[in-house]
Amino acid sequence: MDKSMKLFQIFYLSIGTFFVGNVLGKLANLKAEVDNIRRMCAWEQREVSKEMMKTDQSDDDGQIDQYEFVVASLLNLEKINSEDIRVIMGKFRKLAQSQGDQGFIDMGDSQSRTRGSNRGD
């Protein structure tokens, strides 16, 4: 076999491998997209039920507020996971630390942080 035929075979195998890999990658993306569409359809068809009330509320007050609904919806749609929420809540608690255990961040937190950063603290 001559040298030009070997080079052609190497080129042909490389291009063929690239295209097969590309097709397999697109099929994986298609499956993920179909799964996302199915989750969205199931979420859109969801009605208020006792099961929804049990799973979506963060406390046992018998009600779901808008924040509980948003977080539960993001979890159901797999846009976030429990670890994401743990990290976000850790950041919130750190930012709200100067307020004690009041459960919110206010402008006073912003003012004290700005003054502290200007002093080089």
N, CA, C and O atoms as CSV, one atom per row, in Angstrom:
chain,resi,resn,atom,element,x,y,z
A,1,MET,N,N,0.858,-1.175,0.000
A,1,MET,CA,C,0.000,0.000,0.000
A,1,MET,C,C,0.899,1.231,0.000
A,1,MET,O,O,1.901,1.284,0.713
A,2,ASP,N,N,0.532,2.199,-0.795
A,2,ASP,CA,C,1.390,3.382,-0.854
A,2,ASP,C,C,1.056,4.369,0.256
A,2,ASP,O,O,0.037,4.254,0.937
A,3,LYS,N,N,1.934,5.328,0.413
A,3,LYS,CA,C,1.839,6.289,1.523
A,3,LYS,C,C,0.593,7.165,1.441
A,3,LYS,O,O,-0.009,7.478,2.468
A,4,SER,N,N,0.202,7.561,0.240
A,4,SER,CA,C,-0.976,8.425,0.092
A,4,SER,C,C,-2.252,7.696,0.523
A,4,SER,O,O,-3.161,8.317,1.073
A,5,MET,N,N,-2.325,6.378,0.275
A,5,MET,CA,C,-3.499,5.612,0.698
A,5,MET,C,C,-3.576,5.539,2.224
A,5,MET,O,O,-4.670,5.625,2.782
A,6,LYS,N,N,-2.455,5.385,2.901
A,6,LYS,CA,C,-2.426,5.348,4.364
A,6,LYS,C,C,-2.878,6.689,4.938
A,6,LYS,O,O,-3.644,6.730,5.901
A,7,LEU,N,N,-2.407,7.772,4.354
A,7,LEU,CA,C,-2.819,9.107,4.818
A,7,LEU,C,C,-4.314,9.314,4.625
A,7,LEU,O,O,-4.980,9.889,5.486
A,8,PHE,N,N,-4.850,8.839,3.481
A,8,PHE,CA,C,-6.277,8.957,3.230
A,8,PHE,C,C,-7.067,8.175,4.279
A,8,PHE,O,O,-8.078,8.663,4.783
A,9,GLN,N,N,-6.611,6.966,4.610
A,9,GLN,CA,C,-7.304,6.146,5.599
A,9,GLN,C,C,-7.289,6.805,6.979
A,9,GLN,O,O,-8.296,6.791,7.687
A,10,ILE,N,N,-6.172,7.368,7.351
A,10,ILE,CA,C,-6.086,8.072,8.638
A,10,ILE,C,C,-7.047,9.251,8.653
A,10,ILE,O,O,-7.771,9.451,9.629
A,11,PHE,N,N,-7.058,10.025,7.591
A,11,PHE,CA,C,-7.958,11.182,7.482
A,11,PHE,C,C,-9.414,10.723,7.545
A,11,PHE,O,O,-10.221,11.296,8.276
A,12,TYR,N,N,-9.745,9.679,6.768
A,12,TYR,CA,C,-11.102,9.171,6.696
A,12,TYR,C,C,-11.566,8.653,8.063
A,12,TYR,O,O,-12.694,8.925,8.475
A,13,LEU,N,N,-10.717,7.919,8.758
A,13,LEU,CA,C,-11.073,7.410,10.091
A,13,LEU,C,C,-11.254,8.546,11.093
A,13,LEU,O,O,-12.155,8.500,11.930
A,14,SER,N,N,-10.413,9.551,11.011
A,14,SER,CA,C,-10.534,10.697,11.921
A,14,SER,C,C,-11.842,11.432,11.703
A,14,SER,O,O,-12.558,11.731,12.659
A,15,ILE,N,N,-12.154,11.722,10.459
A,15,ILE,CA,C,-13.409,12.433,10.137
A,15,ILE,C,C,-14.610,11.570,10.528
A,15,ILE,O,O,-15.575,12.079,11.099
A,16,GLY,N,N,-14.560,10.277,10.227
A,16,GLY,CA,C,-15.659,9.374,10.582
A,16,GLY,C,C,-15.878,9.322,12.083
A,16,GLY,O,O,-17.019,9.349,12.544
A,17,THR,N,N,-14.807,9.250,12.847
A,17,THR,CA,C,-14.908,9.234,14.316
A,17,THR,C,C,-15.513,10.531,14.831
A,17,THR,O,O,-16.343,10.515,15.740
A,18,PHE,N,N,-15.102,11.650,14.255
A,18,PHE,CA,C,-15.656,12.945,14.651
A,18,PHE,C,C,-17.165,12.974,14.426
A,18,PHE,O,O,-17.913,13.375,15.318
A,19,PHE,N,N,-17.616,12.558,13.256
A,19,PHE,CA,C,-19.047,12.626,12.938
A,19,PHE,C,C,-19.861,11.665,13.803
A,19,PHE,O,O,-20.962,12.011,14.233
A,20,VAL,N,N,-19.345,10.478,14.063
A,20,VAL,CA,C,-20.064,9.537,14.929
A,20,VAL,C,C,-20.167,10.112,16.343
A,20,VAL,O,O,-21.228,10.039,16.963
A,21,GLY,N,N,-19.079,10.679,16.855
A,21,GLY,CA,C,-19.113,11.304,18.174
A,21,GLY,C,C,-20.084,12.470,18.230
A,21,GLY,O,O,-20.788,12.654,19.222
A,22,ASN,N,N,-20.119,13.254,17.165
A,22,ASN,CA,C,-21.029,14.395,17.086
A,22,ASN,C,C,-22.487,13.931,17.132
A,22,ASN,O,O,-23.304,14.520,17.840
A,23,VAL,N,N,-22.811,12.886,16.386
A,23,VAL,CA,C,-24.179,12.359,16.363
A,23,VAL,C,C,-24.558,11.817,17.740
A,23,VAL,O,O,-25.662,12.077,18.220
A,24,LEU,N,N,-23.672,11.076,18.373
A,24,LEU,CA,C,-23.968,10.537,19.703
A,24,LEU,C,C,-24.170,11.664,20.723
A,24,LEU,O,O,-25.045,11.570,21.584
A,25,GLY,N,N,-23.377,12.713,20.629
A,25,GLY,CA,C,-23.550,13.863,21.522
A,25,GLY,C,C,-24.894,14.538,21.315
A,25,GLY,O,O,-25.556,14.922,22.279
A,26,LYS,N,N,-25.298,14.682,20.062
A,26,LYS,CA,C,-26.600,15.301,19.773
A,26,LYS,C,C,-27.746,14.433,20.266
A,26,LYS,O,O,-28.760,14.956,20.729
A,27,LEU,N,N,-27.603,13.112,20.176
A,27,LEU,CA,C,-28.643,12.223,20.700
A,27,LEU,C,C,-28.766,12.350,22.220
A,27,LEU,O,O,-29.874,12.333,22.756
A,28,ALA,N,N,-27.651,12.476,22.903
A,28,ALA,CA,C,-27.686,12.659,24.359
A,28,ALA,C,C,-28.358,13.978,24.711
A,28,ALA,O,O,-29.155,14.039,25.648
A,29,ASN,N,N,-28.039,15.044,23.961
A,29,ASN,CA,C,-28.674,16.343,24.202
A,29,ASN,C,C,-30.169,16.273,23.926
A,29,ASN,O,O,-30.964,16.882,24.641
A,30,LEU,N,N,-30.551,15.537,22.896
A,30,LEU,CA,C,-31.968,15.393,22.559
A,30,LEU,C,C,-32.717,14.690,23.684
A,30,LEU,O,O,-33.826,15.088,24.041
A,31,LYS,N,N,-32.110,13.643,24.243
A,31,LYS,CA,C,-32.747,12.934,25.354
A,31,LYS,C,C,-32.933,13.870,26.550
A,31,LYS,O,O,-33.991,13.869,27.179
A,32,ALA,N,N,-31.909,14.667,26.865
A,32,ALA,CA,C,-32.013,15.609,27.984
A,32,ALA,C,C,-33.103,16.646,27.716
A,32,ALA,O,O,-33.838,17.025,28.628
A,33,GLU,N,N,-33.208,17.099,26.485
A,33,GLU,CA,C,-34.242,18.087,26.128
A,33,GLU,C,C,-35.639,17.491,26.246
A,33,GLU,O,O,-36.557,18.151,26.733
A,34,VAL,N,N,-35.802,16.253,25.807
A,34,VAL,CA,C,-37.105,15.576,25.931
A,34,VAL,C,C,-37.465,15.414,27.405
A,34,VAL,O,O,-38.617,15.628,27.784
A,35,ASP,N,N,-36.499,15.042,28.238
A,35,ASP,CA,C,-36.756,14.922,29.680
A,35,ASP,C,C,-37.190,16.257,30.272
A,35,ASP,O,O,-38.112,16.299,31.086
A,36,ASN,N,N,-36.539,17.349,29.874
A,36,ASN,CA,C,-36.925,18.680,30.360
A,36,ASN,C,C,-38.337,19.037,29.936
A,36,ASN,O,O,-39.094,19.602,30.725
A,37,ILE,N,N,-38.700,18.718,28.712
A,37,ILE,CA,C,-40.057,19.013,28.215
A,37,ILE,C,C,-41.085,18.195,28.997
A,37,ILE,O,O,-42.143,18.711,29.357
A,38,ARG,N,N,-40.782,16.935,29.258
A,38,ARG,CA,C,-41.711,16.092,30.036
A,38,ARG,C,C,-41.912,16.642,31.446
A,38,ARG,O,O,-43.038,16.696,31.941
A,39,ARG,N,N,-40.809,17.053,32.096
A,39,ARG,CA,C,-40.931,17.623,33.446
A,39,ARG,C,C,-41.771,18.901,33.418
A,39,ARG,O,O,-42.609,19.118,34.293
A,40,MET,N,N,-41.542,19.743,32.408
A,40,MET,CA,C,-42.292,20.997,32.307
A,40,MET,C,C,-43.777,20.722,32.081
A,40,MET,O,O,-44.622,21.383,32.685
A,41,CYS,N,N,-44.106,19.766,31.227
A,41,CYS,CA,C,-45.514,19.424,30.994
A,41,CYS,C,C,-46.172,18.887,32.260
A,41,CYS,O,O,-47.299,19.262,32.584
A,42,ALA,N,N,-45.470,18.010,32.974
A,42,ALA,CA,C,-46.020,17.471,34.226
A,42,ALA,C,C,-46.216,18.586,35.234
A,42,ALA,O,O,-47.222,18.607,35.943
A,43,TRP,N,N,-45.266,19.519,35.311
A,43,TRP,CA,C,-45.371,20.634,36.252
A,43,TRP,C,C,-46.548,21.530,35.881
A,43,TRP,O,O,-47.290,21.962,36.763
A,44,GLU,N,N,-46.732,21.820,34.588
A,44,GLU,CA,C,-47.830,22.693,34.150
A,44,GLU,C,C,-49.195,22.077,34.418
A,44,GLU,O,O,-50.160,22.800,34.666
A,45,GLN,N,N,-49.290,20.755,34.371
A,45,GLN,CA,C,-50.570,20.076,34.597
A,45,GLN,C,C,-50.851,19.817,36.069
A,45,GLN,O,O,-51.929,19.340,36.423
A,46,ARG,N,N,-49.899,20.124,36.916
A,46,ARG,CA,C,-50.036,19.852,38.341
A,46,ARG,C,C,-51.119,20.737,38.960
A,46,ARG,O,O,-51.163,21.944,38.724
A,47,GLU,N,N,-51.972,20.128,39.738
A,47,GLU,CA,C,-53.049,20.838,40.429
A,47,GLU,C,C,-52.796,20.796,41.934
A,47,GLU,O,O,-51.990,20.002,42.418
A,48,VAL,N,N,-53.492,21.657,42.660
A,48,VAL,CA,C,-53.371,21.664,44.120
A,48,VAL,C,C,-53.944,20.355,44.654
A,48,VAL,O,O,-55.068,19.970,44.332
A,49,SER,N,N,-53.144,19.682,45.478
A,49,SER,CA,C,-53.578,18.425,46.081
A,49,SER,C,C,-52.946,18.302,47.467
A,49,SER,O,O,-52.054,19.070,47.828
A,50,LYS,N,N,-53.424,17.325,48.231
A,50,LYS,CA,C,-52.831,17.091,49.553
A,50,LYS,C,C,-51.362,16.702,49.412
A,50,LYS,O,O,-50.529,17.109,50.221
A,51,GLU,N,N,-51.046,15.916,48.387
A,51,GLU,CA,C,-49.662,15.499,48.157
A,51,GLU,C,C,-48.775,16.712,47.867
A,51,GLU,O,O,-47.657,16.813,48.371
A,52,MET,N,N,-49.293,17.629,47.049
A,52,MET,CA,C,-48.539,18.849,46.739
A,52,MET,C,C,-48.303,19.652,48.010
A,52,MET,O,O,-47.206,20.166,48.230
A,53,MET,N,N,-49.319,19.760,48.836
A,53,MET,CA,C,-49.194,20.522,50.076
A,53,MET,C,C,-48.138,19.893,50.993
A,53,MET,O,O,-47.362,20.602,51.632
A,54,LYS,N,N,-48.115,18.565,51.050
A,54,LYS,CA,C,-47.147,17.878,51.909
A,54,LYS,C,C,-45.717,18.080,51.410
A,54,LYS,O,O,-44.812,18.334,52.205
A,55,THR,N,N,-45.513,17.968,50.105
A,55,THR,CA,C,-44.148,17.997,49.581
A,55,THR,C,C,-43.598,19.401,49.370
A,55,THR,O,O,-42.386,19.607,49.444
A,56,ASP,N,N,-44.474,20.373,49.108
A,56,ASP,CA,C,-43.982,21.699,48.711
A,56,ASP,C,C,-43.803,22.690,49.843
A,56,ASP,O,O,-43.044,23.648,49.693
A,57,GLN,N,N,-44.468,22.500,50.964
A,57,GLN,CA,C,-44.330,23.492,52.030
A,57,GLN,C,C,-43.107,23.200,52.885
A,57,GLN,O,O,-42.783,22.046,53.165
A,58,SER,N,N,-42.440,24.263,53.291
A,58,SER,CA,C,-41.230,24.093,54.098
A,58,SER,C,C,-41.551,24.018,55.587
A,58,SER,O,O,-40.721,23.575,56.381
A,59,ASP,N,N,-42.733,24.440,55.960
A,59,ASP,CA,C,-43.170,24.340,57.353
A,59,ASP,C,C,-44.547,23.683,57.353
A,59,ASP,O,O,-45.109,23.434,56.286
A,60,ASP,N,N,-45.082,23.407,58.498
A,60,ASP,CA,C,-46.369,22.696,58.585
A,60,ASP,C,C,-47.517,23.639,58.899
A,60,ASP,O,O,-48.357,23.330,59.744
A,61,ASP,N,N,-47.566,24.800,58.221
A,61,ASP,CA,C,-48.638,25.757,58.493
A,61,ASP,C,C,-49.878,25.513,57.629
A,61,ASP,O,O,-50.864,26.239,57.750
A,62,GLY,N,N,-49.839,24.496,56.756
A,62,GLY,CA,C,-50.996,24.191,55.917
A,62,GLY,C,C,-51.139,25.110,54.720
A,62,GLY,O,O,-52.157,25.066,54.029
A,63,GLN,N,N,-50.149,25.933,54.463
A,63,GLN,CA,C,-50.191,26.865,53.334
A,63,GLN,C,C,-48.859,26.833,52.586
A,63,GLN,O,O,-47.818,26.497,53.151
A,64,ILE,N,N,-48.916,27.185,51.320
A,64,ILE,CA,C,-47.698,27.323,50.523
A,64,ILE,C,C,-47.618,28.780,50.091
A,64,ILE,O,O,-48.506,29.271,49.395
A,65,ASP,N,N,-46.571,29.468,50.496
A,65,ASP,CA,C,-46.411,30.852,50.043
A,65,ASP,C,C,-45.663,30.858,48.712
A,65,ASP,O,O,-45.236,29.811,48.226
A,66,GLN,N,N,-45.512,32.038,48.133
A,66,GLN,CA,C,-44.917,32.122,46.795
A,66,GLN,C,C,-43.468,31.648,46.776
A,66,GLN,O,O,-43.014,31.104,45.769
A,67,TYR,N,N,-42.746,31.840,47.854
A,67,TYR,CA,C,-41.347,31.416,47.891
A,67,TYR,C,C,-41.227,29.898,47.994
A,67,TYR,O,O,-40.371,29.291,47.350
A,68,GLU,N,N,-42.082,29.294,48.800
A,68,GLU,CA,C,-42.108,27.837,48.869
A,68,GLU,C,C,-42.484,27.257,47.507
A,68,GLU,O,O,-41.909,26.259,47.071
A,69,PHE,N,N,-43.449,27.886,46.838
A,69,PHE,CA,C,-43.888,27.416,45.519
A,69,PHE,C,C,-42.757,27.503,44.505
A,69,PHE,O,O,-42.548,26.574,43.725
A,70,VAL,N,N,-42.024,28.619,44.510
A,70,VAL,CA,C,-40.917,28.792,43.566
A,70,VAL,C,C,-39.831,27.755,43.813
A,70,VAL,O,O,-39.367,27.109,42.873
A,71,VAL,N,N,-39.422,27.590,45.062
A,71,VAL,CA,C,-38.362,26.630,45.380
A,71,VAL,C,C,-38.805,25.210,45.031
A,71,VAL,O,O,-38.037,24.463,44.425
A,72,ALA,N,N,-40.014,24.829,45.396
A,72,ALA,CA,C,-40.511,23.486,45.094
A,72,ALA,C,C,-40.611,23.269,43.583
A,72,ALA,O,O,-40.303,22.184,43.090
A,73,SER,N,N,-41.038,24.294,42.854
A,73,SER,CA,C,-41.139,24.180,41.395
A,73,SER,C,C,-39.763,24.009,40.764
A,73,SER,O,O,-39.590,23.186,39.865
A,74,LEU,N,N,-38.788,24.777,41.227
A,74,LEU,CA,C,-37.428,24.641,40.698
A,74,LEU,C,C,-36.855,23.255,40.997
A,74,LEU,O,O,-36.146,22.684,40.168
A,75,LEU,N,N,-37.159,22.716,42.173
A,75,LEU,CA,C,-36.715,21.360,42.500
A,75,LEU,C,C,-37.404,20.326,41.605
A,75,LEU,O,O,-36.753,19.411,41.101
A,76,ASN,N,N,-38.719,20.470,41.407
A,76,ASN,CA,C,-39.460,19.527,40.566
A,76,ASN,C,C,-39.006,19.578,39.109
A,76,ASN,O,O,-38.976,18.552,38.429
A,77,LEU,N,N,-38.656,20.758,38.638
A,77,LEU,CA,C,-38.189,20.918,37.254
A,77,LEU,C,C,-36.710,20.575,37.108
A,77,LEU,O,O,-36.159,20.631,36.009
A,78,GLU,N,N,-36.073,20.222,38.220
A,78,GLU,CA,C,-34.654,19.882,38.274
A,78,GLU,C,C,-33.764,21.006,37.748
A,78,GLU,O,O,-32.740,20.768,37.108
A,79,LYS,N,N,-34.186,22.237,38.040
A,79,LYS,CA,C,-33.368,23.409,37.712
A,79,LYS,C,C,-32.343,23.661,38.814
A,79,LYS,O,O,-31.273,24.217,38.569
A,80,ILE,N,N,-32.688,23.243,40.030
A,80,ILE,CA,C,-31.779,23.290,41.174
A,80,ILE,C,C,-31.917,21.981,41.926
A,80,ILE,O,O,-32.841,21.207,41.679
A,81,ASN,N,N,-30.993,21.736,42.846
A,81,ASN,CA,C,-31.099,20.531,43.671
A,81,ASN,C,C,-30.920,20.912,45.140
A,81,ASN,O,O,-30.693,22.079,45.462
A,82,SER,N,N,-31.021,19.947,46.004
A,82,SER,CA,C,-30.938,20.205,47.442
A,82,SER,C,C,-29.609,20.829,47.836
A,82,SER,O,O,-29.559,21.682,48.722
A,83,GLU,N,N,-28.532,20.408,47.182
A,83,GLU,CA,C,-27.213,20.964,47.487
A,83,GLU,C,C,-27.159,22.450,47.119
A,83,GLU,O,O,-26.575,23.249,47.852
A,84,ASP,N,N,-27.767,22.822,45.983
A,84,ASP,CA,C,-27.822,24.236,45.601
A,84,ASP,C,C,-28.524,25.052,46.680
A,84,ASP,O,O,-28.063,26.132,47.050
A,85,ILE,N,N,-29.631,24.537,47.177
A,85,ILE,CA,C,-30.395,25.249,48.200
A,85,ILE,C,C,-29.574,25.366,49.482
A,85,ILE,O,O,-29.587,26.411,50.133
A,86,ARG,N,N,-28.861,24.303,49.848
A,86,ARG,CA,C,-28.024,24.348,51.054
A,86,ARG,C,C,-26.967,25.448,50.928
A,86,ARG,O,O,-26.743,26.199,51.877
A,87,VAL,N,N,-26.320,25.548,49.772
A,87,VAL,CA,C,-25.292,26.565,49.562
A,87,VAL,C,C,-25.910,27.970,49.598
A,87,VAL,O,O,-25.354,28.882,50.210
A,88,ILE,N,N,-27.051,28.133,48.944
A,88,ILE,CA,C,-27.722,29.442,48.910
A,88,ILE,C,C,-28.149,29.861,50.312
A,88,ILE,O,O,-27.959,31.014,50.699
A,89,MET,N,N,-28.724,28.935,51.074
A,89,MET,CA,C,-29.158,29.262,52.433
A,89,MET,C,C,-27.965,29.559,53.332
A,89,MET,O,O,-28.057,30.412,54.215
A,90,GLY,N,N,-26.849,28.870,53.123
A,90,GLY,CA,C,-25.633,29.180,53.886
A,90,GLY,C,C,-25.168,30.598,53.623
A,90,GLY,O,O,-24.767,31.305,54.548
A,91,LYS,N,N,-25.218,31.018,52.366
A,91,LYS,CA,C,-24.842,32.390,52.000
A,91,LYS,C,C,-25.806,33.386,52.640
A,91,LYS,O,O,-25.376,34.415,53.163
A,92,PHE,N,N,-27.104,33.088,52.604
A,92,PHE,CA,C,-28.091,33.977,53.218
A,92,PHE,C,C,-27.824,34.126,54.715
A,92,PHE,O,O,-27.820,35.237,55.247
A,93,ARG,N,N,-27.603,33.006,55.381
A,93,ARG,CA,C,-27.369,33.059,56.837
A,93,ARG,C,C,-26.115,33.866,57.157
A,93,ARG,O,O,-26.085,34.610,58.137
A,94,LYS,N,N,-25.093,33.720,56.339
A,94,LYS,CA,C,-23.858,34.481,56.541
A,94,LYS,C,C,-24.113,35.977,56.362
A,94,LYS,O,O,-23.632,36.787,57.154
A,95,LEU,N,N,-24.874,36.349,55.316
A,95,LEU,CA,C,-25.172,37.757,55.074
A,95,LEU,C,C,-26.089,38.349,56.137
A,95,LEU,O,O,-25.977,39.530,56.465
A,96,ALA,N,N,-26.991,37.539,56.674
A,96,ALA,CA,C,-27.948,38.020,57.671
A,96,ALA,C,C,-27.429,37.877,59.094
A,96,ALA,O,O,-28.152,38.178,60.044
A,97,GLN,N,N,-26.205,37.429,59.257
A,97,GLN,CA,C,-25.663,37.138,60.580
A,97,GLN,C,C,-25.723,38.346,61.516
A,97,GLN,O,O,-25.993,38.182,62.706
A,98,SER,N,N,-25.479,39.536,61.014
A,98,SER,CA,C,-25.481,40.710,61.879
A,98,SER,C,C,-26.879,41.028,62.410
A,98,SER,O,O,-27.016,41.787,63.369
A,99,GLN,N,N,-27.900,40.463,61.806
A,99,GLN,CA,C,-29.275,40.685,62.249
A,99,GLN,C,C,-29.703,39.679,63.309
A,99,GLN,O,O,-30.840,39.724,63.780
A,100,GLY,N,N,-28.823,38.789,63.683
A,100,GLY,CA,C,-29.206,37.754,64.643
A,100,GLY,C,C,-29.981,36.678,63.922
A,100,GLY,O,O,-29.617,36.274,62.817
A,101,ASP,N,N,-31.033,36.218,64.534
A,101,ASP,CA,C,-31.822,35.128,63.957
A,101,ASP,C,C,-33.169,35.649,63.477
A,101,ASP,O,O,-34.187,34.986,63.674
A,102,GLN,N,N,-33.198,36.819,62.852
A,102,GLN,CA,C,-34.457,37.421,62.427
A,102,GLN,C,C,-34.934,36.914,61.070
A,102,GLN,O,O,-36.100,37.094,60.721
A,103,GLY,N,N,-34.055,36.288,60.307
A,103,GLY,CA,C,-34.478,35.673,59.058
A,103,GLY,C,C,-34.596,36.616,57.877
A,103,GLY,O,O,-35.306,36.306,56.921
A,104,PHE,N,N,-33.921,37.759,57.913
A,104,PHE,CA,C,-33.949,38.649,56.761
A,104,PHE,C,C,-32.680,39.485,56.715
A,104,PHE,O,O,-31.946,39.590,57.698
A,105,ILE,N,N,-32.440,40.072,55.558
A,105,ILE,CA,C,-31.317,40.998,55.363
A,105,ILE,C,C,-31.937,42.364,55.112
A,105,ILE,O,O,-32.874,42.485,54.323
A,106,ASP,N,N,-31.426,43.387,55.772
A,106,ASP,CA,C,-31.981,44.725,55.541
A,106,ASP,C,C,-30.867,45.702,55.147
A,106,ASP,O,O,-29.701,45.320,55.041
A,107,MET,N,N,-31.238,46.937,54.938
A,107,MET,CA,C,-30.286,47.955,54.503
A,107,MET,C,C,-29.197,48.192,55.545
A,107,MET,O,O,-28.088,48.592,55.189
A,108,GLY,N,N,-29.486,47.955,56.823
A,108,GLY,CA,C,-28.475,48.100,57.868
A,108,GLY,C,C,-27.285,47.180,57.621
A,108,GLY,O,O,-26.142,47.551,57.888
A,109,ASP,N,N,-27.556,45.977,57.109
A,109,ASP,CA,C,-26.469,45.056,56.777
A,109,ASP,C,C,-25.591,45.652,55.688
A,109,ASP,O,O,-24.364,45.561,55.743
A,110,SER,N,N,-26.223,46.255,54.713
A,110,SER,CA,C,-25.485,46.858,53.599
A,110,SER,C,C,-24.633,48.021,54.085
A,110,SER,O,O,-23.477,48.153,53.682
A,111,GLN,N,N,-25.191,48.863,54.946
A,111,GLN,CA,C,-24.471,50.029,55.453
A,111,GLN,C,C,-23.250,49.612,56.265
A,111,GLN,O,O,-22.171,50.181,56.098
A,112,SER,N,N,-23.414,48.616,57.150
A,112,SER,CA,C,-22.296,48.219,57.999
A,112,SER,C,C,-21.202,47.547,57.175
A,112,SER,O,O,-20.022,47.702,57.489
A,113,ARG,N,N,-21.558,46.812,56.140
A,113,ARG,CA,C,-20.554,46.176,55.291
A,113,ARG,C,C,-19.793,47.223,54.485
A,113,ARG,O,O,-18.586,47.090,54.287
A,114,THR,N,N,-20.485,48.263,54.018
A,114,THR,CA,C,-19.833,49.306,53.240
A,114,THR,C,C,-18.836,50.066,54.116
A,114,THR,O,O,-17.707,50.325,53.700
A,115,ARG,N,N,-19.257,50.419,55.318
A,115,ARG,CA,C,-18.347,51.125,56.227
A,115,ARG,C,C,-17.160,50.260,56.593
A,115,ARG,O,O,-16.035,50.753,56.669
A,116,GLY,N,N,-17.397,48.958,56.824
A,116,GLY,CA,C,-16.303,48.050,57.181
A,116,GLY,C,C,-15.307,47.898,56.056
A,116,GLY,O,O,-14.105,47.806,56.307
A,117,SER,N,N,-15.787,47.869,54.790
A,117,SER,CA,C,-14.870,47.696,53.675
A,117,SER,C,C,-14.082,48.980,53.416
A,117,SER,O,O,-12.959,48.915,52.915
A,118,ASN,N,N,-14.642,50.142,53.745
A,118,ASN,CA,C,-13.925,51.396,53.552
A,118,ASN,C,C,-12.797,51.540,54.574
A,118,ASN,O,O,-11.779,52.174,54.294
A,119,ARG,N,N,-12.976,50.954,55.751
A,119,ARG,CA,C,-11.942,51.023,56.772
A,119,ARG,C,C,-10.850,50.013,56.538
A,119,ARG,O,O,-9.813,50.058,57.200
A,120,GLY,N,N,-11.061,49.097,55.606
A,120,GLY,CA,C,-10.068,48.073,55.354
A,120,GLY,C,C,-10.243,46.851,56.228
A,120,GLY,O,O,-9.330,46.031,56.331
A,121,ASP,N,N,-11.437,46.704,56.882
A,121,ASP,CA,C,-11.730,45.551,57.751
A,121,ASP,C,C,-12.039,44.332,56.933
A,121,ASP,O,O,-12.309,43.267,57.489
